[in-house]
Amino acid sequence: MSAGAGSDLPLDHSESVGDVEIKGVQKPKDLIDQRWVTPGYFEALGQALVAGRSFDERDMKNVASAIVVNQAFVNAFMRGRDPLTYEVRSGSNLSSRPWASVVGVVANIRHSTLEEKPRPEYYQPYRRNFDSWSLHFAMKVRLPEQIVLPSIRKTLHDLDPALALDDVRTMKERMAEANARRCFQMVLLTAFAMLAVFLAMIGIYGVIAFSVRQRTPEIGLRMALGASSHQILLMVVKQGLNLVVIGLAMGVAISLALTRTISAWLYGIGPNDPLTFVLLPFLVLVVAGCACAIPAVTASRVDPAIAIRTE
């Protein structure tokens, strides 16, 4: 079991910024996200430490002695050097603030949305005089939520009957809430995509069926001259798929050209994802093959005598 507290939790759409200065580095032009946390907070979130250590009780006694930054902070301001050799100070009237040593680097935590690009953040030890109403607790337990919550509520009530837990959610629930809009969009787009595939299948079937009907005398003549039903079947399917392959080649080329434009709308997948560019064209080919199959089977069963007589 791990437990900790902080001024903000992941995915709670909170923002707290402050002025910061890094010794030996040009002062950042923009305000930087700042958070206050207690020892055990990163462990409770399961957040990996990239370098150094997290806060401990020694840091709680002297707020200005230590600071933890995230990986985005290191990438933005400390490239090419060991981040644990830097000193940082923050707050209003920076010149009067003491320097704090960077004691650790933590992996990026998304506080707004899952799609956002991680921003530079720095963490300070939780101050004793910080407003208690803005304190958020994080716990990592192995027991089910239904067993843990009553015990926590009882312990809190024993400490102070006036205190109460509010907005209790698991990280799975927080992520589900953060993904709710995207999930709805995905379901909606999937429905439209399936409709588009269905309409494309009908369109391909109609074009191939019309082509077969126009070429019925030709097909009958080919069969009269010795062409087998299997050869007629392959001929019709091949001609139908040739058109689909040309369309796919053009579509893939246009998609690759527009990858930079759509990259900002993607999350968890690269704009040049090889699986997407291989699987989807294959799916379209399968659908097109099914659409071509029915007219092809019809063409392979043409009676040569009847087909030639109609001509």
C-alpha positions as CSV (number, residue, x, y, z in Angstrom):
1,M,0.0,0.0,0.0
2,S,1.2,3.5,-0.9
3,A,-0.4,6.8,0.0
4,G,0.3,10.5,-0.6
5,A,-1.3,13.8,-1.2
6,G,-0.9,16.7,-3.6
7,S,-2.4,20.0,-4.6
8,D,-3.8,18.5,-7.8
9,L,-4.5,15.0,-9.2
10,P,-4.1,13.7,-12.7
11,L,-6.9,14.5,-15.2
12,D,-8.7,17.0,-12.9
13,H,-8.3,19.9,-15.3
14,S,-6.4,21.9,-12.7
15,E,-3.8,24.5,-13.5
16,S,-1.4,26.2,-11.1
17,V,1.5,28.2,-12.6
18,G,4.4,30.1,-11.2
19,D,7.5,32.0,-12.1
20,V,10.7,30.0,-12.1
21,E,14.4,30.5,-12.5
22,I,17.0,27.9,-13.2
23,K,20.6,28.6,-12.2
24,G,22.9,28.7,-15.2
25,V,19.9,28.6,-17.7
26,Q,18.2,31.5,-19.4
27,K,15.0,32.3,-17.5
28,P,11.9,30.7,-19.1
29,K,9.7,33.3,-20.8
30,D,6.4,31.6,-19.7
31,L,5.1,30.6,-16.4
32,I,5.6,27.0,-15.5
33,D,3.1,24.5,-14.0
34,Q,3.8,24.0,-10.3
35,R,2.4,21.4,-7.8
36,W,2.8,20.6,-4.1
37,V,3.0,17.0,-3.1
38,T,3.9,14.9,0.0
39,P,6.2,12.0,0.3
40,G,4.6,8.8,-1.2
41,Y,2.5,10.8,-3.8
42,F,4.4,9.5,-6.9
43,E,4.5,6.0,-5.5
44,A,0.7,6.1,-4.9
45,L,0.1,7.1,-8.5
46,G,2.5,4.4,-9.8
47,Q,4.5,7.2,-11.5
48,A,8.0,6.1,-12.4
49,L,11.1,8.1,-11.3
50,V,13.4,8.8,-14.3
51,A,16.3,9.9,-12.1
52,G,17.1,10.7,-8.5
53,R,14.5,10.3,-5.7
54,S,11.1,11.6,-4.6
55,F,10.5,13.6,-1.5
56,D,10.9,12.3,2.0
57,E,10.4,13.6,5.5
58,R,13.6,15.6,5.4
59,D,12.3,17.7,2.6
60,M,9.1,18.5,4.5
61,K,11.0,20.3,7.2
62,N,12.7,22.7,4.8
63,V,10.4,23.5,1.9
64,A,13.1,25.4,-0.1
65,S,15.7,22.6,0.0
66,A,14.4,20.2,-2.7
67,I,12.4,20.2,-5.9
68,V,11.3,17.5,-8.3
69,V,10.8,18.2,-12.0
70,N,9.1,16.2,-14.8
71,Q,10.7,14.8,-17.9
72,A,9.2,17.6,-20.1
73,F,10.9,20.2,-17.8
74,V,14.2,18.4,-18.4
75,N,13.7,18.2,-22.1
76,A,12.8,21.9,-22.3
77,F,15.5,23.5,-20.1
78,M,18.2,20.9,-19.2
79,R,19.1,19.2,-22.4
80,G,22.4,17.5,-22.5
81,R,23.2,17.8,-18.8
82,D,22.5,15.9,-15.6
83,P,19.3,17.5,-14.2
84,L,20.3,16.6,-10.6
85,T,23.1,19.1,-10.8
86,Y,20.7,22.1,-11.2
87,E,19.2,24.5,-8.7
88,V,15.8,26.1,-9.1
89,R,13.9,28.8,-7.4
90,S,10.3,29.8,-7.9
91,G,7.6,32.2,-6.7
92,S,7.0,35.9,-6.6
93,N,10.0,38.2,-6.3
94,L,12.5,35.5,-7.4
95,S,15.6,37.4,-6.4
96,S,14.7,37.0,-2.7
97,R,13.8,33.3,-3.0
98,P,16.3,30.6,-1.9
99,W,17.6,28.1,-4.4
100,A,16.4,24.5,-4.2
101,S,18.3,21.5,-5.5
102,V,16.7,19.2,-8.2
103,V,16.6,15.9,-6.3
104,G,14.5,13.9,-8.8
105,V,12.9,13.6,-12.2
106,V,9.5,12.0,-12.6
107,A,7.7,10.8,-15.7
108,N,5.2,13.2,-17.2
109,I,1.7,13.3,-15.6
110,R,-1.2,14.6,-17.6
111,H,-3.3,16.9,-15.5
112,S,-5.8,18.2,-18.1
113,T,-6.4,15.7,-21.0
114,L,-4.8,12.5,-22.3
115,E,-4.3,14.2,-25.6
116,E,-2.3,17.2,-24.4
117,K,1.4,17.4,-25.0
118,P,3.2,17.1,-21.6
119,R,4.2,20.5,-20.3
120,P,7.1,21.4,-18.1
121,E,6.2,21.0,-14.4
122,Y,8.0,21.2,-11.1
123,Y,6.9,19.8,-7.7
124,Q,7.6,21.2,-4.3
125,P,7.2,19.6,-0.9
126,Y,3.8,20.2,0.5
127,R,3.7,23.2,2.8
128,R,2.3,22.9,6.3
129,N,0.4,26.1,5.9
130,F,-1.1,25.2,2.5
131,D,-4.9,25.4,2.3
132,S,-6.2,22.1,3.4
133,W,-9.4,22.3,1.3
134,S,-7.3,21.9,-1.9
135,L,-5.5,18.8,-0.7
136,H,-6.1,15.7,-2.7
137,F,-5.2,12.2,-1.5
138,A,-3.9,9.3,-3.6
139,M,-3.8,5.7,-2.5
140,K,-2.5,2.5,-4.1
141,V,-4.1,-0.6,-2.6
142,R,-4.6,-4.2,-3.6
143,L,-8.0,-4.6,-1.9
144,P,-11.2,-3.8,-3.7
145,E,-12.6,-0.3,-3.4
146,Q,-15.7,-1.5,-1.6
147,I,-13.5,-2.8,1.3
148,V,-11.1,0.1,1.5
149,L,-13.4,3.1,1.4
150,P,-15.5,2.3,4.5
151,S,-12.2,1.8,6.5
152,I,-10.8,5.2,5.3
153,R,-14.1,7.0,6.1
154,K,-14.1,5.5,9.6
155,T,-10.5,6.5,10.2
156,L,-11.1,10.0,9.0
157,H,-14.2,10.3,11.1
158,D,-12.2,9.2,14.2
159,L,-9.6,11.8,13.6
160,D,-12.2,14.6,13.1
161,P,-15.9,14.1,12.7
162,A,-16.2,17.3,10.7
163,L,-14.0,15.9,7.9
164,A,-15.5,14.0,5.0
165,L,-14.3,12.4,1.8
166,D,-15.5,14.0,-1.4
167,D,-15.1,13.1,-5.1
168,V,-13.7,9.6,-4.5
169,R,-12.8,8.0,-7.8
170,T,-10.4,5.4,-9.0
171,M,-7.8,6.2,-11.7
172,K,-9.7,3.8,-14.0
173,E,-12.8,6.0,-13.5
174,R,-10.9,9.2,-14.1
175,M,-9.4,7.8,-17.3
176,A,-12.9,6.6,-18.4
177,E,-14.3,10.1,-17.8
178,A,-11.3,11.7,-19.7
179,N,-11.9,9.3,-22.6
180,A,-15.7,9.6,-22.6
181,R,-15.8,12.2,-25.4
182,R,-13.3,10.4,-27.5
183,C,-15.1,7.1,-27.0
184,F,-18.4,8.7,-28.2
185,Q,-16.6,10.1,-31.2
186,M,-15.0,6.8,-31.9
187,V,-18.4,5.0,-31.8
188,L,-19.9,7.6,-34.0
189,L,-17.0,7.5,-36.5
190,T,-17.1,3.7,-36.4
191,A,-20.8,3.7,-37.3
192,F,-20.2,6.1,-40.2
193,A,-17.2,4.1,-41.3
194,M,-19.3,0.9,-41.4
195,L,-22.0,2.7,-43.3
196,A,-19.4,4.0,-45.7
197,V,-18.0,0.5,-46.2
198,F,-21.5,-0.9,-46.8
199,L,-22.3,1.8,-49.4
200,A,-18.9,1.2,-51.0
201,M,-19.7,-2.5,-51.2
202,I,-23.1,-1.8,-52.8
203,G,-21.4,0.6,-55.2
204,I,-18.8,-1.9,-56.3
205,Y,-21.3,-4.6,-56.6
206,G,-23.5,-2.4,-58.8
207,V,-20.7,-1.3,-61.1
208,I,-19.4,-4.9,-61.6
209,A,-22.9,-6.3,-62.0
210,F,-23.7,-3.6,-64.7
211,S,-20.4,-4.4,-66.4
212,V,-21.2,-8.1,-66.4
213,R,-24.6,-7.5,-67.8
214,Q,-23.2,-5.4,-70.6
215,R,-20.5,-8.1,-71.4
216,T,-22.9,-11.1,-71.2
217,P,-22.5,-11.8,-75.0
218,E,-18.7,-11.5,-74.8
219,I,-18.7,-13.8,-71.8
220,G,-20.9,-16.3,-73.6
221,L,-18.6,-16.2,-76.6
222,R,-15.5,-16.8,-74.4
223,M,-17.2,-19.8,-72.8
224,A,-18.3,-21.1,-76.2
225,L,-14.7,-20.9,-77.4
226,G,-13.5,-23.0,-74.4
227,A,-13.2,-20.7,-71.4
228,S,-14.1,-22.4,-68.2
229,S,-16.4,-21.1,-65.5
230,H,-13.3,-20.8,-63.2
231,Q,-11.5,-18.6,-65.7
232,I,-14.6,-16.3,-66.2
233,L,-14.9,-16.0,-62.4
234,L,-11.2,-14.9,-62.0
235,M,-11.5,-12.5,-65.0
236,V,-14.5,-10.6,-63.5
237,V,-13.0,-10.5,-60.0
238,K,-9.6,-9.4,-61.3
239,Q,-11.1,-6.6,-63.4
240,G,-13.1,-5.4,-60.4
241,L,-10.2,-5.4,-58.0
242,N,-7.9,-3.6,-60.5
243,L,-10.1,-0.5,-60.1
244,V,-10.1,-0.9,-56.4
245,V,-6.3,-1.2,-56.2
246,I,-5.9,2.0,-58.2
247,G,-8.3,3.8,-55.9
248,L,-6.5,2.4,-52.8
249,A,-3.1,3.5,-54.2
250,M,-4.4,7.1,-54.7
251,G,-6.0,7.1,-51.2
252,V,-2.9,5.8,-49.4
253,A,-0.7,8.4,-51.2
254,I,-3.1,11.2,-50.2
255,S,-3.2,10.0,-46.6
256,L,0.6,9.9,-46.3
257,A,0.8,13.4,-47.7
258,L,-1.7,14.6,-45.1
259,T,-0.1,12.9,-42.1
260,R,1.3,16.1,-40.7
261,T,-2.1,17.8,-40.8
262,I,-3.9,15.0,-38.9
263,S,-1.1,14.3,-36.4
264,A,-2.6,16.9,-34.0
265,W,-5.9,14.9,-33.8
266,L,-4.3,11.6,-32.9
267,Y,-3.6,10.2,-29.5
268,G,-1.8,7.0,-28.8
269,I,-1.0,6.3,-32.4
270,G,1.5,7.7,-34.9
271,P,0.3,9.4,-38.1
272,N,2.4,6.9,-40.1
273,D,1.2,3.9,-38.2
274,P,2.2,0.9,-40.4
275,L,-0.6,-1.3,-39.0
276,T,-3.3,1.2,-40.1
277,F,-1.8,1.6,-43.6
278,V,-1.6,-2.2,-44.1
279,L,-4.7,-3.4,-42.3
280,L,-7.3,-0.9,-43.7
281,P,-6.3,-1.3,-47.4
282,F,-6.4,-5.1,-46.8
283,L,-9.9,-4.8,-45.3
284,V,-11.1,-2.7,-48.3
285,L,-9.7,-5.3,-50.7
286,V,-11.6,-8.0,-48.8
287,V,-14.8,-6.0,-48.9
288,A,-14.3,-5.3,-52.6
289,G,-13.6,-9.0,-53.3
290,C,-16.9,-9.9,-51.7
291,A,-18.7,-7.2,-53.7
292,C,-17.1,-8.6,-56.9
293,A,-17.8,-12.2,-56.0
294,I,-21.6,-12.2,-56.6
295,P,-21.5,-10.7,-60.2
296,A,-18.5,-13.0,-61.0
297,V,-20.4,-16.1,-59.9
298,T,-23.4,-14.9,-62.0
299,A,-21.0,-14.4,-65.0
300,S,-19.5,-17.8,-64.6
301,R,-22.9,-19.5,-64.9
302,V,-23.9,-17.8,-68.1
303,D,-25.3,-20.2,-70.7
304,P,-23.2,-19.6,-73.9
305,A,-26.1,-20.5,-76.2
306,I,-28.5,-18.0,-74.5
307,A,-25.8,-15.3,-74.3
308,I,-24.9,-15.5,-78.0
309,R,-28.5,-15.7,-79.0
310,T,-29.3,-12.4,-77.2
311,E,-26.5,-10.7,-79.2
